Structure formats: C-alpha cells, structure tokens
Amino acid sequence: MDKPKRPFLKSKRSFRRRLPPIQSGDRIDYRNISLISRFISEQGKILSRRVNKLTLKQQRLITSAIKQARILSSLPFLNNEKQFERTESTAQTIGFRTRNK
C-alpha cells in the first residue's frame, strides 16, 4: 500500500537567503579578529561546520587561526564573563559570613 502524502508539512529550509560567512576578499588569518570572532560561541567554543556553513578547507583554516590567536592572547580560551560576575557576587556574600568551629 502507498503511504498517504502529507501536503501541509512545512519545509525545513528557511526563506531568508544568508550571505556566505566568508567573502572572497576576506583573508582567514589569526590577526583578523573580527572575522574569527564570528565563528566562536558565547562560551568561547569553536562552532561546527554545519553551524558555520563553511567548506572543509575554510573550517580548517578558521580553526587553526582561532588556535593561533588564542596562543598569542588575541582571543581568550574561555569566555566566562557572565559566570565571573556570578562568582564575584557570591564571593562578596561569603566574605561577610563567619566560620563556627
């Protein structure tokens, strides 16, 4: 038996056409921080190829550029700004408590 067709399924493709993440004139280099920072998550992780919509060669170049920039301290290894604010406020409240022995 044939399965009935479902005519009202939404397509998974988006209607917006996205620009390619890397233009032909962009140079993938560890010094190009504005380009590199687009491919890092909020936590500081390197995003995957599927998320970035990059080719394999571009992803390899971006990954090596990010790693070089991290080693040269242009980029942080971790981005803990929100977590740091939380720990800072908890450290202040802990400082006022006294220990009972």
TIRO-2110 file (N, C-alpha, C; in Angstrom, 1 decimal):
// TIRO-2110
0.8, -1.2, 0.0, N, 1, A
0.0, 0.0, 0.0, CA, 1, A
0.9, 1.2, 0.0, C, 1, A
0.4, 2.3, -0.7, N, 2, A
1.1, 3.5, -0.7, CA, 2, A
0.7, 4.3, 0.5, C, 2, A
1.8, 5.0, 1.0, N, 3, A
1.5, 5.9, 2.2, CA, 3, A
0.9, 7.2, 1.7, C, 3, A
-0.1, 7.7, 2.5, N, 4, A
-0.7, 9.0, 2.0, CA, 4, A
0.3, 10.1, 2.1, C, 4, A
0.2, 11.0, 1.1, N, 5, A
1.1, 12.2, 1.1, CA, 5, A
0.6, 13.2, 2.1, C, 5, A
1.5, 13.9, 2.7, N, 6, A
1.1, 15.0, 3.7, CA, 6, A
1.4, 16.4, 3.0, C, 6, A
0.3, 17.0, 2.5, N, 7, A
0.6, 18.2, 1.8, CA, 7, A
0.9, 19.4, 2.6, C, 7, A
0.6, 19.4, 3.9, N, 8, A
0.7, 20.6, 4.8, CA, 8, A
2.0, 20.6, 5.6, C, 8, A
3.0, 19.8, 5.3, N, 9, A
4.2, 19.8, 6.0, CA, 9, A
5.0, 21.0, 5.7, C, 9, A
5.6, 21.7, 6.7, N, 10, A
6.4, 22.8, 6.4, CA, 10, A
7.8, 22.4, 5.9, C, 10, A
8.4, 23.1, 5.1, N, 11, A
9.7, 22.8, 4.6, CA, 11, A
10.7, 23.2, 5.7, C, 11, A
11.8, 22.5, 5.7, N, 12, A
12.8, 22.8, 6.7, CA, 12, A
13.8, 23.9, 6.3, C, 12, A
13.7, 24.3, 5.1, N, 13, A
14.6, 25.4, 4.6, CA, 13, A
14.0, 26.8, 5.0, C, 13, A
14.9, 27.7, 5.3, N, 14, A
14.5, 29.0, 5.7, CA, 14, A
14.2, 29.8, 4.4, C, 14, A
13.4, 30.8, 4.5, N, 15, A
13.1, 31.6, 3.4, CA, 15, A
14.2, 32.7, 3.1, C, 15, A
14.9, 33.1, 4.2, N, 16, A
15.9, 34.1, 4.1, CA, 16, A
17.1, 33.5, 3.4, C, 16, A
17.7, 34.2, 2.5, N, 17, A
18.9, 33.8, 1.9, CA, 17, A
20.0, 34.5, 2.7, C, 17, A
20.9, 33.6, 3.2, N, 18, A
22.0, 34.1, 4.0, CA, 18, A
23.2, 34.4, 3.1, C, 18, A
23.9, 35.4, 3.5, N, 19, A
25.2, 35.7, 2.8, CA, 19, A
26.2, 34.6, 3.2, C, 19, A
27.1, 34.3, 2.3, N, 20, A
28.1, 33.3, 2.7, CA, 20, A
29.0, 33.9, 3.9, C, 20, A
29.3, 33.1, 4.8, N, 21, A
30.0, 33.6, 6.0, CA, 21, A
31.4, 34.2, 5.7, C, 21, A
32.1, 33.7, 4.7, N, 22, A
33.4, 34.3, 4.3, CA, 22, A
33.3, 34.8, 2.9, C, 22, A
33.5, 36.0, 2.7, N, 23, A
33.5, 36.6, 1.3, CA, 23, A
34.8, 36.2, 0.6, C, 23, A
34.9, 36.4, -0.7, N, 24, A
36.0, 36.0, -1.5, CA, 24, A
37.2, 36.9, -1.1, C, 24, A
37.0, 38.2, -0.7, N, 25, A
38.1, 39.1, -0.3, CA, 25, A
38.6, 38.9, 1.1, C, 25, A
37.9, 38.2, 1.9, N, 26, A
38.3, 38.0, 3.3, CA, 26, A
39.5, 37.1, 3.4, C, 26, A
40.4, 37.5, 4.3, N, 27, A
41.6, 36.7, 4.5, CA, 27, A
41.5, 36.0, 5.8, C, 27, A
41.6, 34.7, 5.8, N, 28, A
41.5, 33.9, 7.1, CA, 28, A
42.9, 33.9, 7.7, C, 28, A
43.0, 34.7, 8.8, N, 29, A
44.3, 34.9, 9.4, CA, 29, A
44.0, 35.1, 10.9, C, 29, A
45.0, 34.8, 11.7, N, 30, A
44.9, 34.9, 13.2, CA, 30, A
44.8, 36.4, 13.6, C, 30, A
45.2, 37.3, 12.7, N, 31, A
45.1, 38.8, 13.0, CA, 31, A
43.8, 39.4, 12.7, C, 31, A
42.9, 38.7, 12.0, N, 32, A
41.6, 39.2, 11.6, CA, 32, A
40.6, 38.7, 12.6, C, 32, A
40.6, 39.4, 13.8, N, 33, A
39.8, 39.1, 14.9, CA, 33, A
38.3, 39.2, 14.7, C, 33, A
37.9, 40.3, 13.9, N, 34, A
36.5, 40.5, 13.6, CA, 34, A
35.9, 39.3, 12.8, C, 34, A
36.7, 38.7, 11.9, N, 35, A
36.2, 37.5, 11.2, CA, 35, A
36.2, 36.3, 12.0, C, 35, A
37.3, 36.1, 12.8, N, 36, A
37.4, 34.9, 13.6, CA, 36, A
36.3, 34.9, 14.7, C, 36, A
36.0, 36.0, 15.3, N, 37, A
35.1, 36.0, 16.4, CA, 37, A
33.6, 35.6, 16.0, C, 37, A
33.3, 35.7, 14.7, N, 38, A
32.0, 35.2, 14.2, CA, 38, A
31.8, 33.7, 14.3, C, 38, A
32.9, 33.0, 14.4, N, 39, A
32.9, 31.5, 14.4, CA, 39, A
33.1, 30.9, 15.8, C, 39, A
33.0, 31.7, 16.8, N, 40, A
33.1, 31.3, 18.2, CA, 40, A
31.8, 31.5, 18.9, C, 40, A
31.5, 30.5, 19.8, N, 41, A
30.2, 30.6, 20.5, CA, 41, A
30.4, 31.6, 21.7, C, 41, A
29.3, 31.8, 22.4, N, 42, A
29.4, 32.7, 23.6, CA, 42, A
30.3, 32.2, 24.7, C, 42, A
30.4, 30.9, 24.7, N, 43, A
31.3, 30.3, 25.8, CA, 43, A
32.7, 30.2, 25.3, C, 43, A
33.0, 30.5, 24.1, N, 44, A
34.4, 30.5, 23.6, CA, 44, A
34.7, 29.3, 22.8, C, 44, A
33.7, 28.5, 22.5, N, 45, A
34.0, 27.2, 21.7, CA, 45, A
33.9, 27.5, 20.2, C, 45, A
34.7, 26.7, 19.5, N, 46, A
34.7, 26.8, 18.0, CA, 46, A
33.4, 26.2, 17.5, C, 46, A
32.6, 26.9, 16.7, N, 47, A
31.4, 26.3, 16.2, CA, 47, A
31.7, 25.3, 15.1, C, 47, A
30.8, 24.4, 14.9, N, 48, A
31.0, 23.3, 13.9, CA, 48, A
30.7, 23.8, 12.5, C, 48, A
31.1, 23.0, 11.5, N, 49, A
31.0, 23.3, 10.1, CA, 49, A
29.5, 23.5, 9.7, C, 49, A
28.6, 22.7, 10.3, N, 50, A
27.2, 22.8, 9.9, CA, 50, A
26.6, 24.1, 10.4, C, 50, A
27.0, 24.5, 11.5, N, 51, A
26.5, 25.8, 12.0, CA, 51, A
27.1, 27.0, 11.3, C, 51, A
28.4, 26.9, 10.9, N, 52, A
29.1, 28.0, 10.3, CA, 52, A
28.8, 28.0, 8.8, C, 52, A
28.3, 26.9, 8.2, N, 53, A
28.1, 26.8, 6.7, CA, 53, A
29.4, 27.1, 6.0, C, 53, A
30.5, 26.5, 6.4, N, 54, A
31.8, 26.6, 5.8, CA, 54, A
32.2, 25.3, 5.0, C, 54, A
33.1, 25.5, 4.1, N, 55, A
33.7, 24.3, 3.5, CA, 55, A
34.7, 23.7, 4.4, C, 55, A
35.1, 22.5, 4.1, N, 56, A
36.1, 21.8, 5.0, CA, 56, A
37.4, 22.6, 5.1, C, 56, A
37.8, 23.1, 3.9, N, 57, A
39.1, 23.8, 3.9, CA, 57, A
39.0, 25.1, 4.7, C, 57, A
37.9, 25.8, 4.6, N, 58, A
37.7, 27.0, 5.3, CA, 58, A
37.6, 26.8, 6.8, C, 58, A
36.9, 25.7, 7.2, N, 59, A
36.8, 25.3, 8.6, CA, 59, A
38.2, 25.0, 9.2, C, 59, A
39.0, 24.3, 8.5, N, 60, A
40.4, 24.0, 8.9, CA, 60, A
41.2, 25.3, 9.1, C, 60, A
41.1, 26.2, 8.2, N, 61, A
41.8, 27.5, 8.3, CA, 61, A
41.3, 28.3, 9.4, C, 61, A
40.0, 28.3, 9.6, N, 62, A
39.4, 29.1, 10.7, CA, 62, A
39.9, 28.5, 12.1, C, 62, A
39.8, 27.2, 12.2, N, 63, A
40.2, 26.5, 13.4, CA, 63, A
41.7, 26.8, 13.8, C, 63, A
42.5, 26.7, 12.8, N, 64, A
44.0, 27.0, 13.1, CA, 64, A
44.2, 28.4, 13.4, C, 64, A
43.4, 29.3, 12.7, N, 65, A
43.6, 30.8, 13.0, CA, 65, A
43.1, 31.1, 14.4, C, 65, A
42.0, 30.5, 14.9, N, 66, A
41.5, 30.7, 16.2, CA, 66, A
42.5, 30.2, 17.2, C, 66, A
43.1, 29.0, 17.0, N, 67, A
44.0, 28.4, 17.9, CA, 67, A
45.3, 29.3, 18.0, C, 67, A
45.7, 29.8, 16.9, N, 68, A
46.9, 30.7, 16.9, CA, 68, A
46.6, 32.0, 17.7, C, 68, A
45.4, 32.6, 17.4, N, 69, A
45.0, 33.8, 18.1, CA, 69, A
44.9, 33.6, 19.6, C, 69, A
44.4, 32.4, 20.0, N, 70, A
44.4, 32.1, 21.5, CA, 70, A
45.7, 32.0, 22.1, C, 70, A
46.7, 31.3, 21.4, N, 71, A
48.0, 31.2, 21.9, CA, 71, A
48.7, 32.5, 22.0, C, 71, A
48.5, 33.4, 21.1, N, 72, A
49.1, 34.7, 21.1, CA, 72, A
48.3, 35.7, 22.0, C, 72, A
47.3, 35.2, 22.7, N, 73, A
46.5, 36.0, 23.6, CA, 73, A
45.6, 37.1, 22.9, C, 73, A
45.3, 36.9, 21.7, N, 74, A
44.4, 37.9, 21.0, CA, 74, A
43.0, 37.5, 21.3, C, 74, A
42.7, 36.2, 21.5, N, 75, A
41.4, 35.7, 21.9, CA, 75, A
41.5, 34.9, 23.2, C, 75, A
40.5, 35.0, 24.0, N, 76, A
40.5, 34.2, 25.3, CA, 76, A
40.2, 32.7, 25.0, C, 76, A
40.8, 31.8, 25.8, N, 77, A
40.4, 30.4, 25.6, CA, 77, A
39.0, 30.1, 26.1, C, 77, A
38.6, 30.8, 27.1, N, 78, A
37.2, 30.7, 27.6, CA, 78, A
36.6, 32.1, 27.8, C, 78, A
35.3, 32.1, 27.6, N, 79, A
34.6, 33.4, 27.8, CA, 79, A
33.7, 33.2, 29.0, C, 79, A
34.1, 33.6, 30.2, N, 80, A
33.4, 33.4, 31.4, CA, 80, A
32.9, 34.7, 32.0, C, 80, A
32.5, 35.7, 31.2, N, 81, A
32.1, 37.0, 31.7, CA, 81, A
30.9, 36.9, 32.6, C, 81, A
29.9, 36.2, 32.1, N, 82, A
28.6, 36.0, 32.9, CA, 82, A
28.9, 35.2, 34.2, C, 82, A
29.7, 34.1, 34.0, N, 83, A
30.0, 33.3, 35.2, CA, 83, A
30.8, 34.0, 36.2, C, 83, A
31.8, 34.8, 35.7, N, 84, A
32.6, 35.6, 36.5, CA, 84, A
31.8, 36.6, 37.4, C, 84, A
30.9, 37.2, 36.8, N, 85, A
30.0, 38.2, 37.5, CA, 85, A
29.3, 37.4, 38.6, C, 85, A
28.8, 36.2, 38.4, N, 86, A
28.1, 35.5, 39.4, CA, 86, A
29.0, 35.1, 40.5, C, 86, A
30.2, 34.6, 40.2, N, 87, A
31.1, 34.2, 41.2, CA, 87, A
31.6, 35.3, 42.1, C, 87, A
31.7, 36.5, 41.4, N, 88, A
32.2, 37.7, 42.1, CA, 88, A
31.1, 38.1, 43.2, C, 88, A
29.9, 38.1, 42.8, N, 89, A
28.8, 38.5, 43.7, CA, 89, A
28.7, 37.5, 44.9, C, 89, A
28.9, 36.2, 44.6, N, 90, A
28.8, 35.2, 45.7, CA, 90, A
30.0, 35.3, 46.6, C, 90, A
31.1, 35.7, 46.0, N, 91, A
32.3, 35.8, 46.9, CA, 91, A
32.2, 36.9, 47.9, C, 91, A
31.4, 38.0, 47.5, N, 92, A
31.2, 39.1, 48.4, CA, 92, A
30.3, 38.7, 49.5, C, 92, A
29.3, 37.9, 49.2, N, 93, A
28.4, 37.5, 50.3, CA, 93, A
29.1, 36.5, 51.2, C, 93, A
30.0, 35.6, 50.7, N, 94, A
30.6, 34.7, 51.5, CA, 94, A
31.6, 35.3, 52.5, C, 94, A
32.2, 36.5, 52.0, N, 95, A
33.2, 37.2, 52.8, CA, 95, A
32.6, 37.7, 54.1, C, 95, A
31.3, 38.0, 54.2, N, 96, A
30.7, 38.5, 55.4, CA, 96, A
30.3, 37.4, 56.4, C, 96, A
30.3, 36.2, 56.0, N, 97, A
29.9, 35.1, 56.9, CA, 97, A
31.1, 34.7, 57.8, C, 97, A
30.8, 34.3, 59.0, N, 98, A
31.9, 33.9, 59.9, CA, 98, A
31.8, 32.4, 60.0, C, 98, A
33.0, 31.8, 60.3, N, 99, A
33.1, 30.3, 60.5, CA, 99, A
32.9, 30.0, 61.9, C, 99, A
32.1, 28.9, 62.2, N, 100, A
31.9, 28.4, 63.5, CA, 100, A
32.7, 27.1, 63.6, C, 100, A
33.6, 27.1, 64.6, N, 101, A
34.4, 25.8, 64.8, CA, 101, A
34.1, 25.2, 66.1, C, 101, A
END
